[in-house]
Amino acid sequence: AKAAEHAGDRSLYNEIDPLHLPEVLSLIGQNHGRGELYLALSSSIMTLFSTINRQRCIQQEKEYHAAKAAEHAGDRSLYNEIDPLHLPEVLSLIGQNHGRGELYLALSSSIMTLFSTINRQRCIQQEKEYHAAKAAEHA
C-alpha cells in the first residue's frame, strides 16, 4: 500500500536496506508490476552498488572458476562430448578463462575427436598439389 501511495516517488526506494533489496524487489514485482519494479530497481541501484566490495566480487569469481576447473580436472570425458565443429571456439574460451593447464587437458582429450573429422585422403592430396606447385615454380 505504501508503494502505491508513493508511486513515482524514488526517495521511498532509497530507504530500502540493501541486504533486503532482493526480497523487496521480488515482492514489488509480484504485487505491483514491471513498471513499479523498474522504478524501484533504478532508484535503489546506487545504494546497492555502494555496498558491493568490487575486489571481493572479483576474487569470488576467480575462486568459482577455479573450483569449476578443479571439479572437472581429469574428467576427459567432458571434452570428448564437444562437437568438433565448435571445438576451435570452445578451446579458445577455455584458454582465455581457465589457463594453459585446462587448455592442454581439453586439447589432449579432444584431439582424436578432431582428427576423426578430417578427410585424411583429401589432406594428403592437397599436400601433394602444394608441393608439386612449389616444385614447378622452381623448375
N, C-alpha and C positions, 0 to 999 in steps of 0.2 A: 504494500500500500504506500509506504514511504517513497519507493522508487517511482510509483505512478504519480504521486503528488509533485515530485521534483523532476518530471520528465524534461530532459534537456538541460538540467542543472548539473553541470560537470563537477562542481565542488563536492557534491554528495559522494561521488565515487573516489575522490582523492582521499577520503577519510577511511577507506577500507584498509584493514590491516593486511599487508602483503602476504602474510602467512595464510590468511583465509581467502585470499583472492580467487584461487581456482574453484573452491566450493561456491563462493558468492557468484562468480561469473556463470557457473553451471546453473545455479538457481535462477539467475536473471534470464538466461537463455531459455530455460524451460517455461518460465512463468510470464515473461514479458516480451519475448520475440527477438528476432535478429537485430532490429533497429536499436532497441534499448541495450542489447548485448554489445553491439558495436560502440555505442556511446560510452558504456561502462568500461570496456576494454581500452578504447582510445584515451579515456580520461584517466585511467589508473596505470597506464603502461610506464610512465616515468617513475612512479612510486615503486613499481615492481623492479624496474631496471636499477634503481638506486640501492636495492637490497642484494643485487647479484654480485658475487665475487668472481669477476671475469677470469682471473688466474686459476681459481679453484675449478671453475667450469671447464676450462681447457685441460687441466690436469685430470679431471674425471673422464673427459672424452678420451684422452690418451690411455688411461687405465682401462676403460671399457674396451677399446680396440685391441689393446694388448691382451686382455683376458679372452676376447673372441679369437684372436690368433692362437693363443695358447690352448684354447678349447679344441681347436681343430688341428693343432700341431701333430704331425704324424698321421693325420687322417687323410691318407692319399686318395681314398675313395671319393671324397668330396670333389676333388679336382677332375676325376675321371668322368664325372657327370656333366662337365661343361660342354656345351655344343661347340664343336670345332670351329664353326663359322664365327662364333663370338669370342673365341679364345684370345686373339690379339688384344681386344679391348679389356677383357677380364684380367689378363696378365698385366696390362698397363695399370689398371686400377689397383691391383694387388701390390705392384711395385711402389706406387705412389703412396698408398695408405698403410702398408704393412711391412715395408722394408725388404731388404735383399734376401734374408733368410726365408721368409714366407714366399717370396717370388721364386726362389730356387726350388722350394718344395712344390709349388704349383706347377712350375715348368717341367720339372723332372717327373712329376706324377701324370702330366697330361701329354707328354711328348709322343707317346705311342698313339694316342687318340689323334693327334695332329698328323702324324705320319700316315695313319690309316686313310686319311682323306686325300693324300697326294697321289696323283696318277704318275706312278714311277716311270712307266714307259714313255709318257709324254715329256717328262723332265729330262730323261736320257736323250730323247730326240732333239729337244731344244738345246741341250749342251753340245751335241754333235753339230747342229746347224750353226751355233755360235762360233765354235772352233773352226769349222770349215770356212766361215765368212772371214774370220781373223787371218787364217792361212792364205785365203785368196787375196786379202789386202796386201800382204807382204810378199806375194809371189810376183 
